[in-house]
Amino acid sequence: MTNVLLNYPLFPKTFWSYEKILELIDRKVLLPPLGLITVAAILPQDWNFKLVDRNIRSVTPEEWQWADLVIISAMIVQKEDILEQIKLAKQYGKPVAVGGPYPTSMPEEMRSAGVDYLILDEGELTLPQFVAAWERGDRQGEFTANGEKPDVSHTPIPRYDLLDFKAYDSMSVQFSRGCPFQCEFCDIIVLYGRKPRTKTPQQLIAELQALYDLGWRGGVFMVDDNFIGNKRNVKLFLQDLKIWQEDHGYPFRFDTEASLDLAQDQEMIDLMLACNFAAVFMGIETPDTDSLQLTLKYQNMRSPLLESIDTVTRSGLRVIAGFIIGFDGEKPGAGQRIVDFAEATGIPTTTFAMLQALPNTALWHRLEKEGRLRVANGNINQTTLMNFEPTRPVEEIAQEYIDAFGKLYEPMQYLDRVYNYFLKLGAPRVKPPLQWPEWVVVKALAIVCWRQGVVRYTRWKFWHHLVMILIKNPAVAEQYLALCSHNEHFMEYREIVRQQIEAQLEEYKRLEALNGDRVSQPAASLQSVA
């Protein structure tokens, strides 16, 4: 029998950290490590497992000593802490296995860190290889799927029982992997392919039933990178989910990610709303059609962007938008054009970052051929400079990014945007029970109302907008106040963005002056872009 320590590394402060918001509801983290609890379900079930999410707490000395094996999974943004956790495991003399998007994309960095096992690609195929090696006594190895993609309809129910439910705002489930589109900068199609593979409706309903039986109620994030990639299978699943939700009193509220062509499928939108989907993340990227065409984001060019977003919004699904600045050939003022677009649509939550070349993407390979990749120190995050030489000055793009982010999340401007958006947001189709105990909701609302409606200069606007929402669109008032609370996060995070980007710009200029070559290096000498 093997004692396995599942270790999930720290995230740096990001757009999605939401610490100030989570404090209001006594939670620590937005989402759990779905990948690691799926790994635990695939591994032999007579092994013993302990999960430590480092975003909640640190691994104790007793847990390090207990472990026969340490398994760590991470994304590129978690680079700094996964390296630290590997070092700690080695100090305790423990064998280390790593997997997930970062090790799969950058295996050479894991080799350099001294890991014992590299479990790459998708675990349904490579974890059995690892188990066989472990059980025959091999103390090192690398395991790959050689381009094969697993049938996810055989993936077992994740080990949700390993989670501390009280620490998380929402749970996570996955219906599909892969996306049919070909966006040049996206690593999803590299990691999971362009043919969406789905679980069966009965399979995902069983996962939700497991969560329900363990006592979870509230938010569930459908982590699919494009939930509607296989529309036929999604609709079959939603029809079953609608019945399950009705039978169980709508215990879950769903959010997910989907491509903009959702707007052209009213049947899909209606099914999602009937199942109590509340929000959908969409990669808008940029309102500049030339940039969309260059980056092969054709699905965003098939219908007017503003019209598509308005269709989804008025139906009752809240849109969360992703934007990127720094595409090749981009004209000056792109940051302001993104601000103007966000204001025109009213979308409250708009993620925003400078373009990064992710490992092995089409963008990466093109820039590599052009000799435009450069060394980046640190993580790829919303607060890192571009890791390649763009077609206009880095300093110009970075300053536009700082200015635009500051405008988007200036407290008064943010409240106006939330207000304008919720005036037109369609009413929920179902009325589920409260996710949180009443005392938690009352406490959170009291804090938000005190800070934004009494203490700060936003007080007049806060009360005016709240009263008008209660008069004009009362069905969305609960969601409206929840989005107002996000001001608590963005007031701080916009300053983090400014400080970190300005610090990197200063270093960039210093190195540029020192080296005289804009710190670029040939792709062949690239050591790290993570």
MOKA-V584656 format. One record per residue. RES is the residue in three letters. D_FIRST is the distance of its C-alpha to the first C-alpha in Angstrom with 1 decimal. Layout:
# MOKA-V584656
RES_D_FIRST, RES_D_FIRST
This chain:
# MOKA-V584656
MET_0.0, THR_3.8, ASN_6.8, VAL_9.6, LEU_13.2, LEU_15.6, ASN_19.0, TYR_22.3, PRO_25.3, LEU_28.7, PHE_31.6, PRO_35.0, LYS_37.8, THR_38.7, PHE_40.9, TRP_38.0, SER_36.9, TYR_39.2, GLU_38.5, LYS_41.9, ILE_41.5, LEU_38.1, GLU_39.4, LEU_41.9, ILE_39.3, ASP_36.8, ARG_34.1, LYS_32.5, VAL_31.5, LEU_33.0, LEU_30.0, PRO_26.2, PRO_24.0, LEU_23.8, GLY_22.4, LEU_19.2, ILE_18.6, THR_19.3, VAL_16.8, ALA_14.1, ALA_15.5, ILE_15.4, LEU_11.8, PRO_9.3, GLN_9.7, ASP_6.6, TRP_5.4, ASN_7.3, PHE_10.7, LYS_13.8, LEU_16.9, VAL_19.9, ASP_23.1, ARG_25.2, ASN_28.3, ILE_27.6, ARG_26.3, SER_24.8, VAL_21.4, THR_21.5, PRO_21.0, GLU_18.4, GLU_16.3, TRP_16.8, GLN_15.6, TRP_12.5, ALA_11.3, ASP_9.4, LEU_11.2, VAL_14.3, ILE_15.7, ILE_19.4, SER_21.9, ALA_25.6, MET_29.1, ILE_31.9, VAL_33.3, GLN_30.1, LYS_30.6, GLU_31.6, ASP_28.6, ILE_25.9, LEU_27.4, GLU_27.3, GLN_23.6, ILE_22.8, LYS_25.0, LEU_23.3, ALA_19.8, LYS_21.3, GLN_23.1, TYR_19.8, GLY_18.6, LYS_15.9, PRO_15.5, VAL_17.0, ALA_17.1, VAL_20.1, GLY_21.7, GLY_24.4, PRO_28.2, TYR_28.8, PRO_26.6, THR_27.7, SER_31.3, MET_31.3, PRO_28.6, GLU_30.8, GLU_30.5, MET_26.7, ARG_27.2, SER_29.7, ALA_27.3, GLY_25.0, VAL_21.9, ASP_19.4, TYR_18.7, LEU_21.4, ILE_20.3, LEU_23.8, ASP_25.8, GLU_24.3, GLY_20.6, GLU_20.9, LEU_21.9, THR_20.2, LEU_16.7, PRO_16.1, GLN_17.6, PHE_15.4, VAL_12.1, ALA_13.8, ALA_14.8, TRP_11.5, GLU_10.0, ARG_13.3, GLY_13.3, ASP_15.9, ARG_16.2, GLN_18.7, GLY_20.2, GLU_22.3, PHE_21.9, THR_24.9, ALA_26.3, ASN_29.7, GLY_31.7, GLU_30.1, LYS_29.6, PRO_27.1, ASP_28.3, VAL_27.1, SER_28.0, HIS_24.5, THR_22.7, PRO_20.5, ILE_21.5, PRO_20.3, ARG_18.0, TYR_21.1, ASP_19.5, LEU_18.0, LEU_21.6, ASP_24.1, PHE_26.9, LYS_29.5, ALA_29.2, TYR_30.2, ASP_33.6, SER_32.4, MET_29.4, SER_28.9, VAL_28.6, GLN_29.4, PHE_31.6, SER_32.5, ARG_32.0, GLY_34.9, CYS_38.6, PRO_41.7, PHE_43.8, GLN_44.3, CYS_44.8, GLU_45.2, PHE_43.2, CYS_40.2, ASP_36.8, ILE_35.4, ILE_37.1, VAL_35.7, LEU_32.1, TYR_32.2, GLY_35.4, ARG_38.7, LYS_37.9, PRO_36.3, ARG_33.4, THR_32.8, LYS_30.5, THR_32.2, PRO_33.9, GLN_31.9, GLN_28.6, LEU_29.7, ILE_31.3, ALA_27.9, GLU_26.5, LEU_29.5, GLN_29.1, ALA_25.5, LEU_27.0, TYR_29.9, ASP_27.8, LEU_25.9, GLY_29.3, TRP_30.2, ARG_33.9, GLY_35.9, GLY_35.4, VAL_33.3, PHE_33.6, MET_33.5, VAL_32.3, ASP_33.8, ASP_35.9, ASN_38.6, PHE_38.0, ILE_41.1, GLY_40.4, ASN_40.2, LYS_42.8, ARG_42.9, ASN_39.2, VAL_39.4, LYS_42.3, LEU_40.6, PHE_37.7, LEU_40.1, GLN_42.0, ASP_39.0, LEU_37.9, LYS_41.5, ILE_41.2, TRP_37.8, GLN_39.1, GLU_42.3, ASP_40.5, HIS_38.2, GLY_41.1, TYR_40.1, PRO_37.1, PHE_36.4, ARG_38.6, PHE_37.7, ASP_38.5, THR_37.9, GLU_39.3, ALA_41.9, SER_44.6, LEU_48.2, ASP_49.2, LEU_47.7, ALA_51.2, GLN_52.7, ASP_50.6, GLN_51.8, GLU_50.0, MET_46.7, ILE_47.8, ASP_48.9, LEU_45.6, MET_43.6, LEU_45.9, ALA_45.7, CYS_41.9, ASN_42.4, PHE_41.8, ALA_43.5, ALA_43.3, VAL_42.7, PHE_42.3, MET_44.6, GLY_45.0, ILE_48.8, GLU_48.6, THR_52.4, PRO_55.7, ASP_57.1, THR_57.3, ASP_57.8, SER_54.5, LEU_52.8, GLN_54.3, LEU_53.4, THR_49.7, LEU_49.7, LYS_49.1, TYR_51.5, GLN_50.1, ASN_51.6, MET_55.0, ARG_55.5, SER_56.9, PRO_58.2, LEU_55.5, LEU_57.3, GLU_58.0, SER_54.4, ILE_53.0, ASP_55.7, THR_55.0, VAL_51.3, THR_52.3, ARG_55.1, SER_52.9, GLY_50.6, LEU_47.7, ARG_47.6, VAL_47.3, ILE_45.4, ALA_46.6, GLY_45.3, PHE_47.9, ILE_48.0, ILE_50.8, GLY_51.5, PHE_51.8, ASP_54.0, GLY_57.7, GLU_57.2, LYS_60.5, PRO_61.0, GLY_60.5, ALA_57.2, GLY_55.8, GLN_58.7, ARG_58.6, ILE_55.1, VAL_56.2, ASP_59.2, PHE_57.0, ALA_54.6, GLU_57.7, ALA_59.3, THR_56.3, GLY_55.5, ILE_51.7, PRO_50.3, THR_47.0, THR_47.5, THR_44.8, PHE_46.5, ALA_45.6, MET_47.1, LEU_46.1, GLN_43.2, ALA_42.5, LEU_38.8, PRO_37.2, ASN_38.0, THR_40.1, ALA_43.6, LEU_45.0, TRP_43.0, HIS_44.2, ARG_47.8, LEU_47.9, GLU_46.4, LYS_49.2, GLU_51.7, GLY_50.4, ARG_50.0, LEU_46.4, ARG_46.1, VAL_43.6, ALA_42.2, ASN_40.8, GLY_38.2, ASN_36.7, ILE_38.2, ASN_39.2, GLN_42.3, THR_43.6, THR_43.5, LEU_46.4, MET_46.4, ASN_44.7, PHE_47.5, GLU_51.3, PRO_52.8, THR_56.3, ARG_57.7, PRO_57.3, VAL_53.9, GLU_55.8, GLU_57.6, ILE_54.5, ALA_52.7, GLN_55.7, GLU_56.0, TYR_52.4, ILE_52.8, ASP_56.0, ALA_54.7, PHE_51.5, GLY_53.7, LYS_56.1, LEU_53.5, TYR_52.0, GLU_55.2, PRO_54.9, MET_58.2, GLN_57.7, TYR_54.2, LEU_55.5, ASP_58.3, ARG_56.0, VAL_53.7, TYR_56.8, ASN_58.4, TYR_55.2, PHE_54.6, LEU_58.2, LYS_57.6, LEU_53.9, GLY_53.9, ALA_52.9, PRO_49.5, ARG_49.6, VAL_47.4, LYS_47.2, PRO_43.7, PRO_43.0, LEU_42.5, GLN_39.1, TRP_39.3, PRO_40.7, GLU_44.5, TRP_44.5, VAL_42.3, VAL_44.6, VAL_47.7, LYS_46.5, ALA_45.6, LEU_48.9, ALA_50.8, ILE_49.4, VAL_50.2, CYS_53.7, TRP_54.4, ARG_53.4, GLN_54.8, GLY_57.6, VAL_58.9, VAL_57.8, ARG_57.9, TYR_60.7, THR_59.1, ARG_60.3, TRP_63.2, LYS_61.4, PHE_58.3, TRP_60.4, HIS_62.7, HIS_59.9, LEU_58.0, VAL_61.2, MET_62.1, ILE_58.6, LEU_59.0, ILE_62.4, LYS_61.9, ASN_58.3, PRO_56.8, ALA_54.0, VAL_52.2, ALA_52.8, GLU_49.3, GLN_47.9, TYR_50.8, LEU_50.1, ALA_46.4, LEU_47.7, CYS_50.2, SER_47.4, HIS_46.0, ASN_49.0, GLU_47.2, HIS_44.7, PHE_47.1, MET_49.7, GLU_47.3, TYR_45.6, ARG_48.9, GLU_49.7, ILE_46.3, VAL_47.1, ARG_50.5, GLN_49.5, GLN_46.7, ILE_48.7, GLU_51.8, ALA_49.9, GLN_48.5, LEU_52.0, GLU_53.4, GLU_51.0, TYR_51.6, LYS_55.4, ARG_55.1, LEU_53.2, GLU_55.6, ALA_58.5, LEU_56.9, ASN_55.9, GLY_58.6, ASP_56.4, ARG_54.7, VAL_51.5, SER_50.6, GLN_49.0, PRO_48.8, ALA_45.7, ALA_44.9, SER_44.4, LEU_42.3, GLN_39.4, SER_38.0, VAL_39.0, ALA_36.2
